[in-house]
Amino acid sequence: MTKNSYHKETKLTRRQFLRHSAGVSTSVMVLPGAVLGLHGAPSANEKLNIAGIGIGGQGAEDLRHMENDNIIALCDVDQGHAAHVFKRYPKARAFTDYRKMLTEIKEIDGVVIATPDHHHFAAAMTAIKHGKHVYCEKPLTHSLWEARQLAKAARDAKVATQMGNQGQASEGTRRLCEYVWSGILGPIREVHIWTDRPSNGLFNEYWSQGVNRPAEAPPVPAGLDWDLWVGPAPMRPYHPAYLPFKWRGWWDFGTGALGDIGCHSMDPVFRALKLGAPITVQASSTRVNTETFPLGSMVTYEFPARSSEVQANNLHVRGLTGPSAGGLAMPACKLTWYDGGLRPPRPEGLPEGKLMGDNGRLLIGEKGFVLGRVDNGIYPESCAKAAKEVSESIPRSPGHHQEWLDACKGGKPAGSYFDWAGPLAETVLLGNVALRVKLREDLTLRELRWDAAKLEFTNLGDANQFIRREFRPGWVD
């Protein structure tokens, strides 16, 4: 948008400004006085009107970070589970169907989505079509196709977006990038990421996997709209095995341990190594069925070497550019994911007695390695000493949620806006395709070859059926 085009729109409404500003570069922005709050017009920095969709769990925590703005509407299909949130915001209008909420309340500026995974795409796409800014919890979507479509829709609508992988805004993520880009570890060709989920091994505190569908069909509890909860997924009888949080292990509703943790733990690696789409994916697991994810799995991704030009293209996120890799080679890289308590071998040079941990991340370079989950333990000692001399070169974040709020008000894109989060989610979800029971025997004989540009597997046509899913009528146009 040019300077002159701004002056032609001297009567921009507050809503028009908030919608347009999300897609405008802020390096040079010339605005009419009316938009800046002069001449009696509202300021672009006034409070946003926020709506929450899926508020009983993580959504409640997300909304707490939005309380300096206006929480004007709340939607949850389980009135009992979300009762504490409705009580916290008594002035907000209450809904059970987000389609109705977005149609009826025109004043909403942005929505915060923290539903089960199978609703992410429908809720976010509906909001975008209504011109709303969108904050959506990870993983961005339930399928690869949905991630691609959602990123495009947000880009076309010029709305501000953010995926809920909060660690992307952390100090640890920035320091990891600075360490890798400084060259103290040398070229990195091997990465390992692991988690104890779906269970912590003691009391199964997370959720169940490797189980079949329950045969019982107990009555639906009062306050729960089961039809709306199932939403775009295939209908099935209610059972407490699915909620409030147990849905994550079911193919129809969740994305398993990989979907739960992958967008968190892979994000810093994608930034530090400037990764794009993988070219192959392989998986092995414990027994898997058509209802739930396996108890434990290993997924291996192969990424091609990155030239300087490719590195620049892969590092989409604004505000995290920092210095270039300084000529540091970005060679082909193998990333292996482990869940269910599986983990990689101890790296050579790790001090005896040092724990790997139930959850972790390991980047192995030619000179040294980084081990940690949130912190960055540098080994050997020579590399650790060099790390102390690595200066801060990347802008720090005002906070993950604040990034999105600022973007909604015309600031720069948030760190995990959908043009970044979409491709990241696609990679994460590729692993789940490789875990499908229908492909199990085929994938003992080959690796899946991925063409990201065409959004298809090139060597096993049967795998392409899992790139997208069918929706129940009435949920996605």
C-alpha angles and dihedrals in degrees: 000000000000129000091251093052089059092054090052089061100056091143098058112153120227091254093048091052094049092050096046098040095062091069099042124098111244098204089097117009123169112189132182117249092250091063091048091058097262125131091033095298121133118265120247087232096059120119121292124231106237130194126195124216115191100011108166099089129010089359090068090056092047092052091053087066090054098053095108085068127053119283099201105160137028130192130189132148092212106064093181096051091046097041094108091057095048086051093050092056104036094165093058118098112245126226139168097200117056091199089063092044094053092047096048103040110061094173095071112117100179140006131216112211121198102151124133110291096261091065098048097091097043094046095044095044091048090051093048091050087055090053096251128147111243136217108182128181121238138306090046093220144357096246140030094245091054092053092053093047095046094051091050094047092051091048093050093046092047093225124151114252141182134178117219100248094125097184092071088078094050132114089237092060092051094047091049090055092047092050094049095043092049090065096232091128097042123224113339119220102159133055131174126191124180142175137185091225140146084045135013089219096242112068102355088247095170115048143297127267133170091047133116130240113284115250096213122090107199121184118279111257119248112267095028120108099205096184091056092044091056088045113152094003124092112281119254134162118280118262130165088235087083106051164107089353104341092089092087094082096052119092093221095052112020143034100229128232091319092056092044099051106012097083089050099046100034096049097076090047092051090052097044095045095034091231125183128182119333120241097213139020131192131180141189127181150158116276112315130193138188094264108048141019119259123271091246137005146174121213123187123199125191118208125192125237114278122226118204090264093049090047090055092049093048095051095073098157116106120226094026098078099110117161121333117260086270094238091310109155116247099201128184108295137204118210119192123195123201129186138168091056096306117135140175126263117276110272117245109261098031107135116254111262094024109130122230091207132220090270123034155134128228127188114185119202133177092259103032147329142247120226124184148090102227101352124055114236108193122207143226106033093247090060091044090056091048090050090061088063095052107109128217109263104157123081112253122236126249086218135298097264093038090057089062095044090051091048090051088056094052102278127131119296115283119256095255099034113157096266085064100031095047097061090041091053090047091058092047092049092048086072091057091054088055089054096057113126092225090061097041099104095039091053093055085068102044148007122251113252113213129207104192095185092058094034092229145106110248102200105039116041093186089068093061091073088073096055090087138009137219119256128218110253116272098031107080125026 
